[in-house]
Amino acid sequence: KKIHANTKKYIFEYDDVKGLPHKINAKKINCYLVDASNILIENRTKPISNVKPIVKGCEATDDGHLTFTEEEKIEFLNKEPNSAKYFRRLRGGKDLIAGRDRWCLWLKNAHPSEIKKMPLVVDRINKVKQFRLNSPKDQTVKKASTPYLFGEIRLSDTGDSIAIPKVSSERRLYAPISFVDHDVILNNTVQFIPNGSLYEFGLVQS
């Protein structure tokens, strides 16, 4: 079937959605419905300039057994005081927006002999293991071999991170991003720029 292009082309635009449209003469209407050439914007996963990458936060895959609210942490420490040195601050998207902290058992460098001295910690590790073994996903089942660790670990070794909640209200005037100390564990509801600078902060905020 032969397609005939009209010699005269028009774009109708509205200055006000409640008003009437006005007509604009166009030479060529592209797929974005503007008077311009057919230049397509392609998807890319890497920045075109020399900036640090944005990465995903840590994935606990723990069914909540390695994570604590402030109140849960206090209660746990009353029963298992030797675990205090293994707690680290944890923040997700909602925590960053609300300005609050949660906590997690971070046993990455804990010696097995130390863990065995804390029966309540061992109990939580066993529950994480069982949760992962019951998963229908092969990858999650494999992670049951290290139930004392978060399922996926991504950290900033030095400097502050720029934390970006994955979800936020579109009614905000500014994106609720913030600098976070590298000792804070960011979970999978956050994306972050490791060792981020003011330049990257301004770029994301803009």
N, C-alpha and C positions, 0 to 999 in steps of 0.2 A: 504494500500500500504506500503510495507516494504521499509524503507530508509536505504541505505548502506552508511556508512561513509568511506571515503578514508583513508587508513592507512598512507599515506603520505600527509601532509598538508603544504601549503605554503602561505605566505603573501608577496605581492609585494608592495614595498615602493619606493617612489621617493625622492631623495635628492634634485632634482630640477624639477619643473613641466615641464620644457622644455626638460629635459633629459629622459633617459631610466630608467625603474624601475629595482631594484635589488630584488632578491628572498631571502626570509628568511624562514628557516625550522621552522615549528611550531608544538607544541604538541597538542594544542587545540585552535581553533579560536572561540572566544566568540562573543556575539552579537554586541560588540563595534569594532569588526574586529581587535582585538589584541590577542596576544598569552597569554592567561590567563584563569582562571576559569570563569564560568558564575555567576559573582557577579553583581547584578543589583543595580544601584543607584536609590533610591526611593525618591519621592518628599516629602519634609518636610516643614512645615510652622513655626516651632519653631527652634531656634538655639540650637546646641548641647553643647555650652559652656555658661558661665554666662556673657552674654552681654545684653545691653539694646535693646529693640525691635525697629524696623523701622516702623513708622506709616504713614498713609496718611495725607496730608494737609487738610485744611478746604475747604468745598464745599459751594460756595456762593449761587448757584441756584437763582440768582437775575436778570438775563437778563442784567447785567451790571449796574443796578440802585444803587447798594451800593458801586461800585468800581469807582476809578477815576485815571486819569493820573495826573501828577504834574500840568499841565496847567488847567485841569478841576477842580482840587481842588482849585486853586487860584481863578478861576472865580466863583466857588460856594461860597467860603468864602466872596467874595466881596458882594454877595447878601444875604448871611446867616451867618454873622460873629459869631453868638452864637454857631454855630455847630463846631467850631474849636477844642474844647476839646474832641470831639467824633471821630476825625480822628486818624487812626493808620496806620503805614506803612504796605504795602502789597507787597509781592513778590511771583512771580511764577517762573517757570523754566527759561524762557527767561530773566526775570529780574535779576535773580542770575547770569546768564552767562554774561549778558551785564553790570552788575554792576549798575543797576538803581533801583529806587523806584517807586512804585505806592502807592495808598492810598485807604482806605475803611472807610465807616461809620461804626463804631463799637459801637452798641447801647445796648450791652448785659446788662450793669448796669445802663442804662439811665432811669430816672423816667418818666413815661407817661406824667406828667404835664410839664416836661421840653421839651419833644418832641413836644407837642402841641403848644409850643411857636415858633416853627420853621416850618412854612408852606412848605418850599421847601423840608425839610426832610420828612415831612408827605406825600408830593406828591410822593416822591421816594418810601416810604414804601408802599403806595397804589398801585404803579405800580408793585412792587415785589409781592404783594398779588395777583394781577390780573394775573400776569405771572404764578404763581404757580397754581392758580385755573384752568387755561387753559391747564395745563399739562395732558397728557393721563395717567400718572403714579399716582396711588393712594397715594404712599408715598410722592410724591411732593405736591399733593393737600393737604395732612394733614399738611404740613409745611406752608401752607398759613395762618394758625392760629397764626403764629409768624413771620410775614413778616419783622420785624425789625431785625431779627437775621439771620446769615448765616444758610444755610440748614443743614450743618454738621460742628460741631466745635470740633477741636482737637488742643490743645495748650500745650506748655511747661510752667508750672507754675513758675519754677525757673531755673536759669542758661541758658546758650546758647544752641541752638539746632544745630545739624549738618544737614544742608539742602542738599538734593540730588535731582537735577532735574531729572524728569522721562525720558526726551528725551535729547540727546546730540549727537554731531557728533562722529562717530566712528574713525575719523581721529585725534582726540585729543590724545596727549601723556599722559595726566592725566585726570581723571574724575573731572569735574568742581564742586566739593563739597565745602562747606564753613560753617564756624560758623556764626550763626545769633542770635542776641539778642532775648530773649524770648518775648519782647514786639512786635516784628514783626509778623504779621499774614502771614502764609504760605498757599498758596492755593493748589488746588487739582492737579496741575501740578508738585508738589514737594512732595517727601517723606522726613521724617526727623526723627532724633533720639533725643527725648527730653532730655535735660540736658546731652548732649553727652560729652565724654571726648576725650583726644588726642588718647587714645588707640582705641576707636571705629573709630575715624577719620582715623587713620593709617590702621585699618583693612579694612574699606570700600575702601580706596584709593588703597590698594594693590590688 
